[in-house]
Amino acid sequence: MNKQDIEKIKYYSLDRILKENATYNIIFGKRSNGKTYACLERAIIDVWNNQKKFAIIRRWDDDIVQKNGEMFFSGLVEKNRICEITDGEWNTIYYYARKFYFAKYDENLNKIIKSHEPIGYAFALTKTEHYKMGSYPEIGNIIFDEFLTRDAYLQNEFVLFMNTLSTIIRDRNNISIFMLGNTVNKSSPYWREMGLTDIEKMKVGDIQKYTYGKNDVTVAVEYSDGGGTESNKYFAFNNPRLKMITNGAWELDIYPHLPYKYKTEEIVFTYFIIFESRILQCEIICKNDCMFTYIHEKTGEIKNPKNDIVFSLEFSPLPNYFRKINKPYNELTQKIAQFYKEDKVFYQDNETGEIVRNYISQC
């Protein structure tokens, strides 16, 4: 088996998802399996062979400042791919003022020589307003790296992303868009906003395709495999969060589970949390002179939706609906919020705890 065959086994390849010929290519999976490397390599090949420039999008402006921007292509440079792709004309990538250039070190001049024209641009969603006056007619590939996050998403982030795309694309229809993420958080506003309804059902290696509207906009979603296994021995501890690194499983925290068995008559109050179409039943329990909240998933509908206290980020005119559990609206919601402030909340399982964490984070 030659070196190229080994590389194909160890690292992610775009071959399968590109066959879907989709407008949006969403790829998520374990860390360091080669998703970003494969997309950047394709972008460089497209620049060299087809004169198509690229755009790299990140969430925060700090992600594309000089020091961080210089690291984007370090993998390709280390593997000598820039030199190979450009037939030896260039051997590195130079980054300056949010722009990427082909470059090489000139020993005679003792300095870096860069291409006259930039080959790509860096954008931050937090700076969307700054790009509206720009023009980028030669961009053919857009890469949104690390679109999934375990931290809070930006307010109206999907709209910011769409506005950034609109600025880059303008009136063209020949752009390939890649959205790359690690399996750090199963909950994401992008699933809801893009109508990607079956993400939770996907397994490693699966590809789903969605089609929208009269213009046949297509979205291909791949739960990517690949990734070297030699380093897994360093993460072999009995910690479920490390499965995201070793086999691409969704990252989950370890949450406190039910401390006592309880009887129905020990439930003093019930309220609900609705988040991303999931209904959670939250029970305030008094047992052994202790009061705590226990949260589990509800399989059916809420029996008294006009009377029971419901927390949901969706707007509702009903007086029993509240949006933010961490910002009390009255004496009752203040008492409920106190359980969360004092860490007196227990969960059916880690998955339930993750749903609540994401809900509170978006609050």
NUKE-557678 format. One record per residue (C-alpha): x negated, y negated, z; residue number from 0; residue in one letter. Coordinates in steps of 0.2 Angstrom, whole numbers, plus 2048, in hexadecimal, padded with zeros to 3 digits. Each point is the difference from the previous one (the first is absolute). Layout:
REM residues N
@x=X | y=Y | z=Z | num=NUM | residu=A
...
END
This chain:
REM residues 363
@x=800 | y=800 | z=800 | num=0 | residu=M
@x=7F8 | y=7EF | z=7FB | num=1 | residu=N
@x=800 | y=7F0 | z=80A | num=2 | residu=K
@x=80F | y=7F9 | z=7F6 | num=3 | residu=Q
@x=80B | y=80F | z=805 | num=4 | residu=D
@x=7FB | y=7FE | z=812 | num=5 | residu=I
@x=805 | y=7EE | z=800 | num=6 | residu=E
@x=811 | y=804 | z=7F9 | num=7 | residu=K
@x=803 | y=80C | z=80E | num=8 | residu=I
@x=7FA | y=7F5 | z=80E | num=9 | residu=K
@x=807 | y=7EF | z=7FB | num=10 | residu=Y
@x=811 | y=7FA | z=7F9 | num=11 | residu=Y
@x=803 | y=7FE | z=7EE | num=12 | residu=S
@x=80C | y=7F5 | z=7F7 | num=13 | residu=L
@x=803 | y=80D | z=7F2 | num=14 | residu=D
@x=811 | y=806 | z=807 | num=15 | residu=R
@x=809 | y=7F0 | z=804 | num=16 | residu=I
@x=7FA | y=7F7 | z=7F0 | num=17 | residu=L
@x=809 | y=80E | z=7F6 | num=18 | residu=K
@x=811 | y=7F8 | z=807 | num=19 | residu=E
@x=7FC | y=7F0 | z=7F6 | num=20 | residu=N
@x=808 | y=7F6 | z=80E | num=21 | residu=A
@x=801 | y=7ED | z=803 | num=22 | residu=T
@x=7FB | y=802 | z=812 | num=23 | residu=Y
@x=7F5 | y=80E | z=806 | num=24 | residu=N
@x=801 | y=802 | z=813 | num=25 | residu=I
@x=7F3 | y=80B | z=808 | num=26 | residu=I
@x=7FE | y=804 | z=812 | num=27 | residu=F
@x=7F7 | y=80E | z=80A | num=28 | residu=G
@x=7F1 | y=803 | z=80B | num=29 | residu=K
@x=7F2 | y=7F4 | z=803 | num=30 | residu=R
@x=7F1 | y=800 | z=7F5 | num=31 | residu=S
@x=807 | y=80D | z=7F3 | num=32 | residu=N
@x=7FB | y=7F4 | z=7F2 | num=33 | residu=G
@x=810 | y=7F7 | z=7FC | num=34 | residu=K
@x=7F8 | y=7EF | z=7FF | num=35 | residu=T
@x=7F0 | y=806 | z=7F8 | num=36 | residu=Y
@x=80A | y=808 | z=7F2 | num=37 | residu=A
@x=80B | y=7F1 | z=7FC | num=38 | residu=C
@x=7F1 | y=7F4 | z=801 | num=39 | residu=L
@x=7F6 | y=80C | z=7F4 | num=40 | residu=E
@x=80F | y=7FF | z=7F4 | num=41 | residu=R
@x=800 | y=7ED | z=801 | num=42 | residu=A
@x=7EE | y=7FF | z=7FC | num=43 | residu=I
@x=801 | y=80C | z=7F1 | num=44 | residu=I
@x=80F | y=7F6 | z=7FA | num=45 | residu=D
@x=7F6 | y=7F0 | z=801 | num=46 | residu=V
@x=7F2 | y=807 | z=7F7 | num=47 | residu=W
@x=809 | y=809 | z=7F2 | num=48 | residu=N
@x=810 | y=7F6 | z=7FE | num=49 | residu=N
@x=7FC | y=7EF | z=807 | num=50 | residu=Q
@x=80E | y=801 | z=80D | num=51 | residu=K
@x=7FC | y=7F7 | z=810 | num=52 | residu=K
@x=806 | y=805 | z=811 | num=53 | residu=F
@x=808 | y=7F9 | z=80F | num=54 | residu=A
@x=7FD | y=806 | z=812 | num=55 | residu=I
@x=80E | y=7FC | z=80C | num=56 | residu=I
@x=7FE | y=801 | z=813 | num=57 | residu=R
@x=80C | y=7FA | z=80E | num=58 | residu=R
@x=7F5 | y=7F4 | z=809 | num=59 | residu=W
@x=7F4 | y=7F3 | z=7FA | num=60 | residu=D
@x=7F2 | y=806 | z=80C | num=61 | residu=D
@x=801 | y=810 | z=7F6 | num=62 | residu=D
@x=7F9 | y=7F7 | z=7F1 | num=63 | residu=I
@x=7F3 | y=7F4 | z=807 | num=64 | residu=V
@x=7EF | y=801 | z=7F9 | num=65 | residu=Q
@x=7F9 | y=80D | z=80B | num=66 | residu=K
@x=80F | y=80C | z=7FF | num=67 | residu=N
@x=802 | y=7FD | z=7ED | num=68 | residu=G
@x=7EE | y=805 | z=7FD | num=69 | residu=E
@x=804 | y=812 | z=807 | num=70 | residu=M
@x=80E | y=804 | z=7F4 | num=71 | residu=F
@x=7F5 | y=808 | z=7F3 | num=72 | residu=F
@x=7F2 | y=806 | z=80B | num=73 | residu=S
@x=805 | y=812 | z=7FD | num=74 | residu=G
@x=7FF | y=7FF | z=7ED | num=75 | residu=L
@x=7EF | y=7F7 | z=802 | num=76 | residu=V
@x=7F9 | y=80D | z=80B | num=77 | residu=E
@x=805 | y=80E | z=7F4 | num=78 | residu=K
@x=7F8 | y=7F6 | z=7F2 | num=79 | residu=N
@x=811 | y=800 | z=7F7 | num=80 | residu=R
@x=7FF | y=7ED | z=7FB | num=81 | residu=I
@x=7F0 | y=804 | z=7F7 | num=82 | residu=C
@x=807 | y=80F | z=7F8 | num=83 | residu=E
@x=810 | y=7F8 | z=7FA | num=84 | residu=I
@x=7F7 | y=7F1 | z=7F9 | num=85 | residu=T
@x=7F3 | y=80A | z=7F7 | num=86 | residu=D
@x=7F3 | y=7F9 | z=80B | num=87 | residu=G
@x=804 | y=7EE | z=7FC | num=88 | residu=E
@x=805 | y=7FC | z=812 | num=89 | residu=W
@x=7FE | y=80A | z=811 | num=90 | residu=N
@x=80A | y=7F7 | z=80D | num=91 | residu=T
@x=80F | y=7F4 | z=803 | num=92 | residu=I
@x=7FD | y=7EE | z=806 | num=93 | residu=Y
@x=80E | y=7F8 | z=80A | num=94 | residu=Y
@x=802 | y=7ED | z=802 | num=95 | residu=Y
@x=80F | y=7F4 | z=803 | num=96 | residu=A
@x=80D | y=80F | z=7FF | num=97 | residu=R
@x=7F9 | y=805 | z=7EF | num=98 | residu=K
@x=7F7 | y=810 | z=7FB | num=99 | residu=F
@x=7F2 | y=800 | z=7F3 | num=100 | residu=Y
@x=7F4 | y=80D | z=7F8 | num=101 | residu=F
@x=7EF | y=7FE | z=806 | num=102 | residu=A
@x=7EE | y=806 | z=801 | num=103 | residu=K
@x=7F0 | y=7FC | z=809 | num=104 | residu=Y
@x=7F3 | y=7F7 | z=7F4 | num=105 | residu=D
@x=7EF | y=804 | z=807 | num=106 | residu=E
@x=7F7 | y=7F3 | z=7F4 | num=107 | residu=N
@x=80C | y=7F2 | z=807 | num=108 | residu=L
@x=801 | y=808 | z=811 | num=109 | residu=N
@x=812 | y=7FD | z=801 | num=110 | residu=K
@x=812 | y=807 | z=7FC | num=111 | residu=I
@x=806 | y=7FD | z=7EF | num=112 | residu=I
@x=813 | y=801 | z=7FE | num=113 | residu=K
@x=80B | y=801 | z=7F1 | num=114 | residu=S
@x=807 | y=7EF | z=7F9 | num=115 | residu=H
@x=812 | y=805 | z=802 | num=116 | residu=E
@x=808 | y=807 | z=810 | num=117 | residu=P
@x=806 | y=812 | z=7FE | num=118 | residu=I
@x=80D | y=800 | z=80E | num=119 | residu=G
@x=808 | y=7F5 | z=80D | num=120 | residu=Y
@x=805 | y=802 | z=813 | num=121 | residu=A
@x=810 | y=7FB | z=807 | num=122 | residu=F
@x=807 | y=7FF | z=812 | num=123 | residu=A
@x=813 | y=801 | z=803 | num=124 | residu=L
@x=7FE | y=7F3 | z=80E | num=125 | residu=T
@x=7FA | y=7F4 | z=7F2 | num=126 | residu=K
@x=80D | y=803 | z=7F3 | num=127 | residu=T
@x=805 | y=7ED | z=7FF | num=128 | residu=E
@x=7EE | y=7FC | z=7FA | num=129 | residu=H
@x=800 | y=80B | z=7F1 | num=130 | residu=Y
@x=810 | y=7F9 | z=7F7 | num=131 | residu=K
@x=7F7 | y=7F4 | z=7F5 | num=132 | residu=M
@x=7F3 | y=80D | z=7FA | num=133 | residu=G
@x=800 | y=809 | z=7F0 | num=134 | residu=S
@x=7FA | y=812 | z=7FE | num=135 | residu=Y
@x=804 | y=806 | z=7EE | num=136 | residu=P
@x=7F3 | y=80D | z=7FF | num=137 | residu=E
@x=804 | y=80A | z=810 | num=138 | residu=I
@x=806 | y=812 | z=7FB | num=139 | residu=G
@x=7FE | y=809 | z=811 | num=140 | residu=N
@x=806 | y=7FB | z=811 | num=141 | residu=I
@x=7FB | y=809 | z=810 | num=142 | residu=I
@x=808 | y=7FD | z=810 | num=143 | residu=F
@x=7F5 | y=808 | z=80D | num=144 | residu=D
@x=805 | y=805 | z=811 | num=145 | residu=E
@x=812 | y=7FB | z=7FE | num=146 | residu=F
@x=805 | y=80C | z=80E | num=147 | residu=L
@x=7FC | y=7F9 | z=811 | num=148 | residu=T
@x=802 | y=806 | z=812 | num=149 | residu=R
@x=800 | y=7ED | z=806 | num=150 | residu=D
@x=80E | y=7F4 | z=7FC | num=151 | residu=A
@x=805 | y=7FC | z=7EE | num=152 | residu=Y
@x=801 | y=7EE | z=7FA | num=153 | residu=L
@x=811 | y=7F8 | z=801 | num=154 | residu=Q
@x=809 | y=803 | z=7F0 | num=155 | residu=N
@x=7F0 | y=809 | z=7FA | num=156 | residu=E
@x=808 | y=809 | z=7F1 | num=157 | residu=F
@x=806 | y=7EF | z=7F9 | num=158 | residu=V
@x=7EE | y=7FA | z=802 | num=159 | residu=L
@x=7FA | y=80F | z=7F7 | num=160 | residu=F
@x=80D | y=7FD | z=7F2 | num=161 | residu=M
@x=7FB | y=7ED | z=7FF | num=162 | residu=N
@x=7EE | y=805 | z=7FE | num=163 | residu=T
@x=803 | y=80C | z=7F2 | num=164 | residu=L
@x=80B | y=7F3 | z=7F7 | num=165 | residu=S
@x=7F2 | y=7F4 | z=801 | num=166 | residu=T
@x=7F4 | y=80C | z=7F8 | num=167 | residu=I
@x=80B | y=809 | z=7F4 | num=168 | residu=I
@x=80A | y=7F1 | z=7F9 | num=169 | residu=R
@x=809 | y=805 | z=7F0 | num=170 | residu=D
@x=7F6 | y=810 | z=7FC | num=171 | residu=R
@x=806 | y=812 | z=801 | num=172 | residu=N
@x=7EF | y=80A | z=7FE | num=173 | residu=N
@x=7FA | y=800 | z=813 | num=174 | residu=I
@x=7FC | y=80F | z=80A | num=175 | residu=S
@x=803 | y=7FE | z=813 | num=176 | residu=I
@x=7F8 | y=80B | z=80D | num=177 | residu=F
@x=805 | y=800 | z=812 | num=178 | residu=M
@x=7F5 | y=809 | z=80C | num=179 | residu=L
@x=802 | y=805 | z=812 | num=180 | residu=G
@x=7FA | y=80C | z=80E | num=181 | residu=N
@x=80D | y=80A | z=809 | num=182 | residu=T
@x=7FF | y=7F4 | z=80F | num=183 | residu=V
@x=812 | y=7FC | z=802 | num=184 | residu=N
@x=80F | y=809 | z=7F8 | num=185 | residu=K
@x=80B | y=7F1 | z=802 | num=186 | residu=S
@x=7FE | y=7F2 | z=7F3 | num=187 | residu=S
@x=80B | y=7F2 | z=7FA | num=188 | residu=P
@x=7FA | y=805 | z=7EE | num=189 | residu=Y
@x=809 | y=811 | z=801 | num=190 | residu=W
@x=811 | y=7F7 | z=803 | num=191 | residu=R
@x=7FD | y=7F1 | z=7F5 | num=192 | residu=E
@x=7FB | y=80B | z=7F1 | num=193 | residu=M
@x=80D | y=80D | z=803 | num=194 | residu=G
@x=7F4 | y=80E | z=804 | num=195 | residu=L
@x=80C | y=80B | z=809 | num=196 | residu=T
@x=7F7 | y=811 | z=801 | num=197 | residu=D
@x=7EF | y=7FB | z=807 | num=198 | residu=I
@x=803 | y=80A | z=810 | num=199 | residu=E
@x=803 | y=810 | z=7F6 | num=200 | residu=K
@x=7F0 | y=7FF | z=7F7 | num=201 | residu=M
@x=7F1 | y=80C | z=803 | num=202 | residu=K
@x=7EE | y=7FF | z=7FB | num=203 | residu=V
@x=7FE | y=801 | z=7ED | num=204 | residu=G
@x=812 | y=7FB | z=7FC | num=205 | residu=D
@x=804 | y=7F3 | z=7F3 | num=206 | residu=I
@x=812 | y=7F8 | z=800 | num=207 | residu=Q
@x=806 | y=7F4 | z=7F2 | num=208 | residu=K
@x=80D | y=7F3 | z=801 | num=209 | residu=Y
@x=808 | y=7F6 | z=7F2 | num=210 | residu=T
@x=809 | y=7EF | z=801 | num=211 | residu=Y
@x=80B | y=7F5 | z=7F5 | num=212 | residu=G
@x=802 | y=7FD | z=7EE | num=213 | residu=K
@x=7ED | y=7FD | z=7FD | num=214 | residu=N
@x=7FC | y=811 | z=807 | num=215 | residu=D
@x=7F4 | y=7FA | z=80D | num=216 | residu=V
@x=7F8 | y=810 | z=807 | num=217 | residu=T
@x=7F8 | y=803 | z=811 | num=218 | residu=V
@x=7F5 | y=810 | z=802 | num=219 | residu=A
@x=7FC | y=804 | z=812 | num=220 | residu=V
@x=7F2 | y=80D | z=804 | num=221 | residu=E
@x=7FC | y=807 | z=811 | num=222 | residu=Y
@x=7EE | y=803 | z=7FB | num=223 | residu=S
@x=7F5 | y=80E | z=804 | num=224 | residu=D
@x=7ED | y=801 | z=7FE | num=225 | residu=G
@x=7F2 | y=7FB | z=80C | num=226 | residu=G
@x=7F0 | y=808 | z=806 | num=227 | residu=G
@x=802 | y=80C | z=80E | num=228 | residu=T
@x=7EE | y=801 | z=806 | num=229 | residu=E
@x=803 | y=7F1 | z=80C | num=230 | residu=S
@x=810 | y=808 | z=808 | num=231 | residu=N
@x=7F6 | y=808 | z=80D | num=232 | residu=K
@x=7FD | y=7EE | z=808 | num=233 | residu=Y
@x=812 | y=7FE | z=802 | num=234 | residu=F
@x=805 | y=811 | z=807 | num=235 | residu=A
@x=807 | y=7FA | z=811 | num=236 | residu=F
@x=811 | y=806 | z=806 | num=237 | residu=N
@x=808 | y=7EF | z=7FC | num=238 | residu=N
@x=80E | y=7FF | z=7F3 | num=239 | residu=P
@x=7FB | y=7EF | z=7FB | num=240 | residu=R
@x=7F0 | y=807 | z=7F8 | num=241 | residu=L
@x=80A | y=80B | z=7F4 | num=242 | residu=K
@x=802 | y=7F0 | z=7F5 | num=243 | residu=M
@x=7EE | y=800 | z=7FE | num=244 | residu=I
@x=7FD | y=813 | z=7FD | num=245 | residu=T
@x=80F | y=805 | z=7F6 | num=246 | residu=N
@x=80A | y=7F1 | z=7FB | num=247 | residu=G
@x=80F | y=802 | z=80D | num=248 | residu=A
@x=809 | y=7F0 | z=805 | num=249 | residu=W
@x=7F8 | y=7F8 | z=80F | num=250 | residu=E
@x=80A | y=801 | z=810 | num=251 | residu=L
@x=7FC | y=7FA | z=812 | num=252 | residu=D
@x=804 | y=80B | z=80F | num=253 | residu=I
@x=80F | y=7F9 | z=809 | num=254 | residu=Y
@x=807 | y=804 | z=811 | num=255 | residu=P
@x=80D | y=80E | z=800 | num=256 | residu=H
@x=80F | y=803 | z=80B | num=257 | residu=L
@x=7FA | y=801 | z=812 | num=258 | residu=P
@x=80F | y=809 | z=807 | num=259 | residu=Y
@x=80F | y=80A | z=7FA | num=260 | residu=K
@x=810 | y=7F6 | z=803 | num=261 | residu=Y
@x=812 | y=802 | z=801 | num=262 | residu=K
@x=80D | y=7F7 | z=7F6 | num=263 | residu=T
@x=807 | y=7F7 | z=810 | num=264 | residu=E
@x=7EE | y=7F9 | z=803 | num=265 | residu=E
@x=801 | y=7F6 | z=7F0 | num=266 | residu=I
@x=805 | y=7EE | z=806 | num=267 | residu=V
@x=800 | y=7F7 | z=7EF | num=268 | residu=F
@x=7FE | y=804 | z=7EE | num=269 | residu=T
@x=7FA | y=7F5 | z=7F2 | num=270 | residu=Y
@x=7F9 | y=802 | z=7EE | num=271 | residu=F
@x=7F2 | y=7FB | z=7F5 | num=272 | residu=I
@x=802 | y=801 | z=7ED | num=273 | residu=I
@x=7F0 | y=7FF | z=7F6 | num=274 | residu=F
@x=7FE | y=804 | z=7EE | num=275 | residu=E
@x=810 | y=80B | z=7FF | num=276 | residu=S
@x=7FB | y=809 | z=810 | num=277 | residu=R
@x=80C | y=7FF | z=80F | num=278 | residu=I
@x=7F8 | y=803 | z=811 | num=279 | residu=L
@x=80A | y=803 | z=810 | num=280 | residu=Q
@x=7F9 | y=7F7 | z=80F | num=281 | residu=C
@x=806 | y=806 | z=811 | num=282 | residu=E
@x=7FC | y=7F7 | z=810 | num=283 | residu=I
@x=7FF | y=80E | z=80D | num=284 | residu=I
@x=800 | y=7FF | z=813 | num=285 | residu=C
@x=7F8 | y=80F | z=808 | num=286 | residu=K
@x=7F7 | y=803 | z=810 | num=287 | residu=N
@x=802 | y=7ED | z=804 | num=288 | residu=D
@x=7F7 | y=7FD | z=7F0 | num=289 | residu=C
@x=807 | y=7F7 | z=7F1 | num=290 | residu=M
@x=7F8 | y=801 | z=7EE | num=291 | residu=F
@x=805 | y=800 | z=7EE | num=292 | residu=T
@x=800 | y=810 | z=7F6 | num=293 | residu=Y
@x=801 | y=7FF | z=7ED | num=294 | residu=I
@x=804 | y=80E | z=7F4 | num=295 | residu=H
@x=806 | y=800 | z=7EE | num=296 | residu=E
@x=813 | y=800 | z=7FD | num=297 | residu=K
@x=807 | y=80C | z=7F3 | num=298 | residu=T
@x=811 | y=7F9 | z=7FD | num=299 | residu=G
@x=807 | y=7EE | z=7FF | num=300 | residu=E
@x=802 | y=7F4 | z=80F | num=301 | residu=I
@x=812 | y=804 | z=807 | num=302 | residu=K
@x=804 | y=7EE | z=805 | num=303 | residu=N
@x=7F6 | y=7F5 | z=7F4 | num=304 | residu=P
@x=80A | y=7F0 | z=806 | num=305 | residu=K
@x=7FD | y=803 | z=812 | num=306 | residu=N
@x=7F0 | y=809 | z=803 | num=307 | residu=D
@x=7F0 | y=7F5 | z=802 | num=308 | residu=I
@x=7F6 | y=802 | z=7F0 | num=309 | residu=V
@x=7EF | y=7F9 | z=7FB | num=310 | residu=F
@x=7FC | y=7FF | z=7EE | num=311 | residu=S
@x=7F6 | y=7F4 | z=7F5 | num=312 | residu=L
@x=80E | y=7FF | z=7F4 | num=313 | residu=E
@x=80B | y=7F0 | z=803 | num=314 | residu=F
@x=811 | y=803 | z=806 | num=315 | residu=S
@x=80E | y=7F5 | z=807 | num=316 | residu=P
@x=806 | y=80C | z=80C | num=317 | residu=L
@x=7FE | y=7FA | z=812 | num=318 | residu=P
@x=7F9 | y=811 | z=806 | num=319 | residu=N
@x=7F2 | y=800 | z=7F3 | num=320 | residu=Y
@x=7EF | y=7F9 | z=804 | num=321 | residu=F
@x=7F0 | y=7FF | z=7F5 | num=322 | residu=R
@x=7F1 | y=7FF | z=80C | num=323 | residu=K
@x=7FF | y=80C | z=80F | num=324 | residu=I
@x=7F1 | y=7F6 | z=806 | num=325 | residu=N
@x=809 | y=7F0 | z=801 | num=326 | residu=K
@x=80F | y=801 | z=80B | num=327 | residu=P
@x=80F | y=7F6 | z=7FC | num=328 | residu=Y
@x=80A | y=802 | z=810 | num=329 | residu=N
@x=7FF | y=809 | z=811 | num=330 | residu=E
@x=804 | y=811 | z=7FA | num=331 | residu=L
@x=7F3 | y=800 | z=7F2 | num=332 | residu=T
@x=7F4 | y=7F9 | z=80C | num=333 | residu=Q
@x=802 | y=80F | z=80B | num=334 | residu=K
@x=7FD | y=80B | z=7F1 | num=335 | residu=I
@x=7F0 | y=7F7 | z=7FB | num=336 | residu=A
@x=7FA | y=802 | z=812 | num=337 | residu=Q
@x=7FE | y=813 | z=7FD | num=338 | residu=F
@x=7F4 | y=7FD | z=7F1 | num=339 | residu=Y
@x=7F6 | y=7F2 | z=80A | num=340 | residu=K
@x=7FD | y=80C | z=80E | num=341 | residu=E
@x=7FD | y=810 | z=7F5 | num=342 | residu=D
@x=80F | y=809 | z=807 | num=343 | residu=K
@x=804 | y=807 | z=7EF | num=344 | residu=V
@x=7FF | y=812 | z=7FB | num=345 | residu=F
@x=802 | y=809 | z=7EF | num=346 | residu=Y
@x=807 | y=810 | z=7F9 | num=347 | residu=Q
@x=7F0 | y=802 | z=7F6 | num=348 | residu=D
@x=7F2 | y=7F6 | z=7F8 | num=349 | residu=N
@x=809 | y=7FD | z=7F0 | num=350 | residu=E
@x=80E | y=7F7 | z=80A | num=351 | residu=T
@x=7F3 | y=7F6 | z=80A | num=352 | residu=G
@x=7F9 | y=7FB | z=7EF | num=353 | residu=E
@x=810 | y=7FA | z=7FA | num=354 | residu=I
@x=803 | y=7F5 | z=80F | num=355 | residu=V
@x=7EE | y=7F9 | z=7FF | num=356 | residu=R
@x=802 | y=7FB | z=7EE | num=357 | residu=N
@x=811 | y=7F8 | z=804 | num=358 | residu=Y
@x=7F9 | y=7F6 | z=80E | num=359 | residu=I
@x=7F1 | y=7FB | z=7F6 | num=360 | residu=S
@x=80B | y=7F9 | z=7F2 | num=361 | residu=Q
@x=80A | y=7F7 | z=80E | num=362 | residu=C
END
